Amino acid sequence: MPLKRSSGSILSQTLFKDLSLSSLVSQPTDAESKEKLAEYKRRQRYESLLVHQKKFLEDTTTRHLGLVAGFGAGKSYSLTVKMLQLALDNPGCTGIALEPTYTMISDILAP
């Protein structure tokens, strides 16, 4: 019986939707073009965010930040982007993301 390939989670599909072999191979070579492309992708992702996601990602002063929302409201996506944002803004610092159970880690946080 052949194995079915998983299409991945919605989170991974959204975060990595613009990464394909052709896009990785055909990236511009000069620094200015790369920066323009990166800025365009950042802007495109930012414009697709919901209002509560934007507020969550823009907050840089609250020490203990939380996001409470209903099913399908983009909590996991927002958390992932916030973790990457904090990692880039604080090189050399250690961070951690937790879930209440291992099952939730494997299903939600690390698909």
N, CA and C atoms as an extended XYZ file, in Angstrom:
333
Properties=species:S:1:pos:R:3:atomname:S:1:resname:S:1:resid:I:1 pbc="F F F"
N         0.840       -1.175        0.000 N   MET     1
C         0.000        0.000        0.000 CA  MET     1
C         0.888        1.242        0.000 C   MET     1
N         0.749        2.121       -0.981 N   PRO     2
C         1.600        3.313       -1.041 CA  PRO     2
C         1.257        4.288        0.083 C   PRO     2
N         2.298        4.957        0.551 N   LEU     3
C         2.115        5.957        1.598 CA  LEU     3
C         1.619        7.255        0.986 C   LEU     3
N         0.697        7.906        1.678 N   LYS     4
C         0.210        9.208        1.226 CA  LYS     4
C         1.117       10.288        1.808 C   LYS     4
N         1.490       11.218        0.983 N   ARG     5
C         2.299       12.336        1.466 CA  ARG     5
C         1.390       13.372        2.091 C   ARG     5
N         1.780       13.826        3.254 N   SER     6
C         1.011       14.871        3.931 CA  SER     6
C         1.289       16.201        3.253 C   SER     6
N         0.251       16.985        3.100 N   SER     7
C         0.442       18.301        2.493 CA  SER     7
C         0.945       19.315        3.510 C   SER     7
N         1.095       18.909        4.761 N   GLY     8
C         1.566       19.815        5.797 CA  GLY     8
C         0.415       20.584        6.410 C   GLY     8
N         0.730       21.318        7.434 N   SER     9
C        -0.304       22.080        8.123 CA  SER     9
C        -0.586       23.378        7.384 C   SER     9
N        -1.679       23.997        7.737 N   ILE    10
C        -2.020       25.295        7.154 CA  ILE    10
C        -0.940       26.305        7.507 C   ILE    10
N        -0.403       26.198        8.732 N   LEU    11
C         0.646       27.110        9.174 CA  LEU    11
C         1.875       26.995        8.278 C   LEU    11
N         2.347       25.761        8.052 N   SER    12
C         3.548       25.605        7.229 CA  SER    12
C         3.274       25.985        5.780 C   SER    12
N         2.068       25.716        5.283 N   GLN    13
C         1.731       26.101        3.916 CA  GLN    13
C         1.743       27.619        3.778 C   GLN    13
N         1.261       28.331        4.784 N   THR    14
C         1.216       29.791        4.735 CA  THR    14
C         2.603       30.394        4.864 C   THR    14
N         3.389       29.896        5.830 N   LEU    15
C         4.711       30.467        6.054 CA  LEU    15
C         5.654       30.222        4.886 C   LEU    15
N         5.522       29.071        4.250 N   PHE    16
C         6.474       28.693        3.230 CA  PHE    16
C         5.875       28.624        1.833 C   PHE    16
N         4.713       29.263        1.628 N   LYS    17
C         4.043       29.164        0.333 CA  LYS    17
C         4.857       29.788       -0.795 C   LYS    17
N         5.695       30.766       -0.499 N   ASP    18
C         6.473       31.398       -1.555 CA  ASP    18
C         7.842       30.747       -1.741 C   ASP    18
N         8.104       29.666       -0.993 N   LEU    19
C         9.368       28.960       -1.147 CA  LEU    19
C         9.159       27.733       -2.020 C   LEU    19
N         9.693       27.767       -3.173 N   SER    20
C         9.671       26.614       -4.061 CA  SER    20
C        11.053       26.504       -4.672 C   SER    20
N        11.336       25.367       -5.279 N   LEU    21
C        12.649       25.177       -5.872 CA  LEU    21
C        12.940       26.251       -6.912 C   LEU    21
N        11.947       26.558       -7.732 N   SER    22
C        12.180       27.568       -8.771 CA  SER    22
C        12.409       28.950       -8.167 C   SER    22
N        11.695       29.276       -7.092 N   SER    23
C        11.891       30.597       -6.493 CA  SER    23
C        13.234       30.683       -5.779 C   SER    23
N        13.709       29.562       -5.228 N   LEU    24
C        15.009       29.582       -4.570 CA  LEU    24
C        16.146       29.684       -5.594 C   LEU    24
N        15.975       29.052       -6.736 N   VAL    25
C        17.003       29.068       -7.771 CA  VAL    25
C        17.035       30.402       -8.500 C   VAL    25
N        15.874       31.018       -8.715 N   SER    26
C        15.817       32.228       -9.531 CA  SER    26
C        15.801       33.517       -8.702 C   SER    26
N        16.345       33.477       -7.510 N   GLN    27
C        16.408       34.676       -6.682 CA  GLN    27
C        17.377       35.674       -7.314 C   GLN    27
N        17.106       36.969       -7.160 N   PRO    28
C        18.010       37.989       -7.709 CA  PRO    28
C        19.383       37.909       -7.040 C   PRO    28
N        20.397       38.347       -7.733 N   THR    29
C        21.757       38.207       -7.218 CA  THR    29
C        22.284       39.470       -6.550 C   THR    29
N        21.888       40.633       -6.980 N   ASP    30
C        22.437       41.830       -6.353 CA  ASP    30
C        21.695       42.152       -5.059 C   ASP    30
N        22.389       42.772       -4.143 N   ALA    31
C        21.862       43.028       -2.795 CA  ALA    31
C        20.619       43.913       -2.807 C   ALA    31
N        20.603       44.926       -3.653 N   GLU    32
C        19.462       45.838       -3.694 CA  GLU    32
C        18.186       45.114       -4.146 C   GLU    32
N        18.304       44.272       -5.149 N   SER    33
C        17.144       43.512       -5.622 CA  SER    33
C        16.659       42.533       -4.568 C   SER    33
N        17.591       41.907       -3.869 N   LYS    34
C        17.214       40.970       -2.801 CA  LYS    34
C        16.459       41.694       -1.696 C   LYS    34
N        16.940       42.870       -1.330 N   GLU    35
C        16.287       43.640       -0.270 CA  GLU    35
C        14.899       44.088       -0.705 C   GLU    35
N        14.754       44.524       -1.956 N   LYS    36
C        13.441       44.920       -2.461 CA  LYS    36
C        12.475       43.744       -2.458 C   LYS    36
N        12.947       42.568       -2.865 N   LEU    37
C        12.111       41.375       -2.864 CA  LEU    37
C        11.711       40.990       -1.440 C   LEU    37
N        12.658       41.036       -0.519 N   ALA    38
C        12.372       40.708        0.878 CA  ALA    38
C        11.356       41.683        1.462 C   ALA    38
N        11.507       42.968        1.174 N   GLU    39
C        10.570       43.980        1.666 CA  GLU    39
C         9.184       43.764        1.077 C   GLU    39
N         9.099       43.423       -0.194 N   TYR    40
C         7.815       43.142       -0.837 CA  TYR    40
C         7.122       41.951       -0.166 C   TYR    40
N         7.878       40.895        0.102 N   LYS    41
C         7.305       39.709        0.748 CA  LYS    41
C         6.843       40.026        2.166 C   LYS    41
N         7.639       40.816        2.914 N   ARG    42
C         7.236       41.220        4.273 CA  ARG    42
C         5.942       42.026        4.230 C   ARG    42
N         5.868       42.979        3.316 N   ARG    43
C         4.682       43.822        3.185 CA  ARG    43
C         3.461       42.988        2.792 C   ARG    43
N         3.661       42.059        1.869 N   GLN    44
C         2.564       41.205        1.418 CA  GLN    44
C         2.034       40.351        2.578 C   GLN    44
N         2.931       39.785        3.364 N   ARG    45
C         2.502       38.989        4.520 CA  ARG    45
C         1.809       39.867        5.556 C   ARG    45
N         2.359       41.059        5.805 N   TYR    46
C         1.790       41.952        6.813 CA  TYR    46
C         0.382       42.392        6.426 C   TYR    46
N         0.176       42.703        5.153 N   GLU    47
C        -1.137       43.170        4.706 CA  GLU    47
C        -2.197       42.087        4.794 C   GLU    47
N        -1.783       40.822        4.810 N   SER    48
C        -2.753       39.731        4.883 CA  SER    48
C        -3.145       39.397        6.326 C   SER    48
N        -2.523       40.051        7.306 N   LEU    49
C        -2.819       39.763        8.709 CA  LEU    49
C        -4.150       40.370        9.136 C   LEU    49
N        -4.766       39.743       10.106 N   LEU    50
C        -5.977       40.287       10.721 CA  LEU    50
C        -5.584       41.361       11.722 C   LEU    50
N        -6.533       42.187       12.136 N   VAL    51
C        -6.254       43.326       13.025 CA  VAL    51
C        -5.598       42.862       14.330 C   VAL    51
N        -6.147       41.819       14.957 N   HIS    52
C        -5.582       41.365       16.237 CA  HIS    52
C        -4.189       40.772       16.052 C   HIS    52
N        -3.906       40.189       14.884 N   GLN    53
C        -2.570       39.665       14.620 CA  GLN    53
C        -1.568       40.808       14.479 C   GLN    53
N        -1.972       41.885       13.805 N   LYS    54
C        -1.084       43.041       13.648 CA  LYS    54
C        -0.738       43.647       15.002 C   LYS    54
N        -1.759       43.806       15.861 N   LYS    55
C        -1.509       44.374       17.194 CA  LYS    55
C        -0.540       43.498       17.982 C   LYS    55
N        -0.728       42.179       17.893 N   PHE    56
C         0.128       41.226       18.599 CA  PHE    56
C         1.572       41.330       18.113 C   PHE    56
N         1.770       41.406       16.821 N   LEU    57
C         3.115       41.447       16.253 CA  LEU    57
C         3.790       42.802       16.434 C   LEU    57
N         3.012       43.869       16.482 N   GLU    58
C         3.590       45.206       16.622 CA  GLU    58
C         3.965       45.553       18.060 C   GLU    58
N         3.423       44.839       19.032 N   ASP    59
C         3.692       45.140       20.437 CA  ASP    59
C         5.118       44.733       20.798 C   ASP    59
N         5.935       45.725       21.140 N   THR    60
C         7.321       45.450       21.521 CA  THR    60
C         7.611       45.861       22.962 C   THR    60
N         6.607       46.352       23.684 N   THR    61
C         6.846       46.846       25.041 CA  THR    61
C         6.287       45.937       26.132 C   THR    61
N         5.284       45.134       25.830 N   THR    62
C         4.668       44.275       26.846 CA  THR    62
C         5.574       43.086       27.133 C   THR    62
N         5.891       42.899       28.419 N   ARG    63
C         6.816       41.821       28.795 CA  ARG    63
C         6.188       40.444       28.626 C   ARG    63
N         4.978       40.247       29.093 N   HIS    64
C         4.270       38.973       28.981 CA  HIS    64
C         3.077       39.187       28.058 C   HIS    64
N         3.212       38.733       26.842 N   LEU    65
C         2.232       38.992       25.806 CA  LEU    65
C         1.436       37.727       25.529 C   LEU    65
N         0.133       37.863       25.404 N   GLY    66
C        -0.719       36.718       25.095 CA  GLY    66
C        -1.709       37.071       24.001 C   GLY    66
N        -2.178       36.032       23.321 N   LEU    67
C        -3.167       36.216       22.267 CA  LEU    67
C        -4.268       35.187       22.494 C   LEU    67
N        -5.462       35.665       22.810 N   VAL    68
C        -6.607       34.800       23.046 CA  VAL    68
C        -7.608       35.038       21.925 C   VAL    68
N        -7.947       33.969       21.220 N   ALA    69
C        -8.881       34.094       20.100 CA  ALA    69
C        -9.509       32.730       19.836 C   ALA    69
N       -10.522       32.712       19.026 N   GLY    70
C       -11.244       31.487       18.724 CA  GLY    70
C       -10.528       30.593       17.725 C   GLY    70
N       -11.163       29.470       17.437 N   PHE    71
C       -10.633       28.485       16.498 CA  PHE    71
C       -10.467       29.120       15.114 C   PHE    71
N        -9.297       28.941       14.525 N   GLY    72
C        -9.049       29.452       13.183 CA  GLY    72
C        -8.740       30.934       13.113 C   GLY    72
N        -8.434       31.559       14.247 N   ALA    73
C        -8.190       33.002       14.263 CA  ALA    73
C        -6.735       33.368       13.991 C   ALA    73
N        -5.876       32.380       13.800 N   GLY    74
C        -4.488       32.667       13.455 CA  GLY    74
C        -3.539       32.780       14.630 C   GLY    74
N        -3.889       32.130       15.749 N   LYS    75
C        -3.026       32.202       16.933 CA  LYS    75
C        -1.673       31.539       16.684 C   LYS    75
N        -1.683       30.337       16.125 N   SER    76
C        -0.431       29.602       15.885 CA  SER    76
C         0.449       30.352       14.895 C   SER    76
N        -0.133       30.870       13.842 N   TYR    77
C         0.625       31.635       12.849 CA  TYR    77
C         1.247       32.867       13.502 C   TYR    77
N         0.451       33.598       14.285 N   SER    78
C         0.944       34.814       14.943 CA  SER    78
C         2.084       34.493       15.894 C   SER    78
N         1.930       33.410       16.657 N   LEU    79
C         2.980       33.016       17.599 CA  LEU    79
C         4.266       32.670       16.859 C   LEU    79
N         4.153       31.939       15.775 N   THR    80
C         5.333       31.543       15.014 CA  THR    80
C         6.052       32.760       14.450 C   THR    80
N         5.307       33.677       13.882 N   VAL    81
C         5.912       34.895       13.332 CA  VAL    81
C         6.538       35.725       14.452 C   VAL    81
N         5.859       35.826       15.593 N   LYS    82
C         6.388       36.596       16.735 CA  LYS    82
C         7.688       35.969       17.246 C   LYS    82
N         7.729       34.636       17.314 N   MET    83
C         8.955       33.969       17.763 CA  MET    83
C        10.111       34.255       16.808 C   MET    83
N         9.858       34.193       15.507 N   LEU    84
C        10.902       34.487       14.530 CA  LEU    84
C        11.336       35.949       14.615 C   LEU    84
N        10.363       36.832       14.805 N   GLN    85
C        10.641       38.267       14.937 CA  GLN    85
C        11.529       38.522       16.154 C   GLN    85
N        11.190       37.914       17.289 N   LEU    86
C        11.980       38.100       18.507 CA  LEU    86
C        13.379       37.496       18.376 C   LEU    86
N        13.478       36.352       17.709 N   ALA    87
C        14.782       35.726       17.503 CA  ALA    87
C        15.690       36.615       16.645 C   ALA    87
N        15.123       37.220       15.613 N   LEU    88
C        15.915       38.106       14.757 CA  LEU    88
C        16.296       39.400       15.468 C   LEU    88
N        15.398       39.894       16.315 N   ASP    89
C        15.656       41.144       17.036 CA  ASP    89
C        16.605       40.974       18.222 C   ASP    89
N        16.771       39.738       18.695 N   ASN    90
C        17.585       39.470       19.891 CA  ASN    90
C        18.569       38.334       19.633 C   ASN    90
N        19.553       38.538       18.755 N   PRO    91
C        20.494       37.461       18.455 CA  PRO    91
C        21.274       37.052       19.700 C   PRO    91
N        21.487       35.756       19.839 N   GLY    92
C        22.232       35.239       20.977 CA  GLY    92
C        21.381       34.911       22.182 C   GLY    92
N        20.130       35.328       22.193 N   CYS    93
C        19.238       35.034       23.315 CA  CYS    93
C        18.529       33.701       23.070 C   CYS    93
N        18.223       33.013       24.154 N   THR    94
C        17.519       31.740       24.070 CA  THR    94
C        16.040       31.970       24.327 C   THR    94
N        15.193       31.319       23.548 N   GLY    95
C        13.750       31.432       23.724 CA  GLY    95
C        13.125       30.050       23.745 C   GLY    95
N        11.877       29.989       24.146 N   ILE    96
C        11.181       28.713       24.203 CA  ILE    96
C         9.697       28.933       23.915 C   ILE    96
N         9.105       27.984       23.245 N   ALA    97
C         7.664       27.987       22.997 CA  ALA    97
C         7.106       26.696       23.583 C   ALA    97
N         6.052       26.808       24.365 N   LEU    98
C         5.512       25.652       25.072 CA  LEU    98
C         4.064       25.385       24.704 C   LEU    98
N         3.669       24.145       24.853 N   GLU    99
C         2.289       23.698       24.747 CA  GLU    99
C         2.001       22.857       25.981 C   GLU    99
N         0.739       22.734       26.401 N   PRO   100
C         0.417       21.964       27.605 CA  PRO   100
C         0.740       20.471       27.506 C   PRO   100
N         0.672       19.890       26.299 N   THR   101
C         0.930       18.456       26.150 CA  THR   101
C         1.820       18.212       24.939 C   THR   101
N         2.471       17.032       24.924 N   TYR   102
C         3.309       16.673       23.786 CA  TYR   102
C         2.481       16.549       22.517 C   TYR   102
N         1.277       16.024       22.649 N   THR   103
C         0.401       15.883       21.489 CA  THR   103
C         0.140       17.239       20.840 C   THR   103
N        -0.070       18.263       21.647 N   MET   104
C        -0.306       19.608       21.109 CA  MET   104
C         0.943       20.148       20.430 C   MET   104
N         2.114       19.815       20.960 N   ILE   105
C         3.352       20.242       20.305 CA  ILE   105
C         3.445       19.637       18.922 C   ILE   105
N         3.212       18.327       18.832 N   SER   106
C         3.343       17.649       17.536 CA  SER   106
C         2.227       18.019       16.568 C   SER   106
N         1.032       18.348       17.069 N   ASP   107
C        -0.082       18.693       16.193 CA  ASP   107
C        -0.118       20.162       15.801 C   ASP   107
N         0.274       21.048       16.691 N   ILE   108
C         0.075       22.480       16.473 CA  ILE   108
C         1.388       23.229       16.277 C   ILE   108
N         2.292       23.099       17.242 N   LEU   109
C         3.479       23.934       17.254 CA  LEU   109
C         4.536       23.487       16.239 C   LEU   109
N         4.714       22.193       16.075 N   ALA   110
C         5.745       21.680       15.165 CA  ALA   110
C         5.137       20.685       14.188 C   ALA   110
N         4.343       21.176       13.228 N   PRO   111
C         3.655       20.242       12.313 CA  PRO   111
C         4.568       19.520       11.361 C   PRO   111
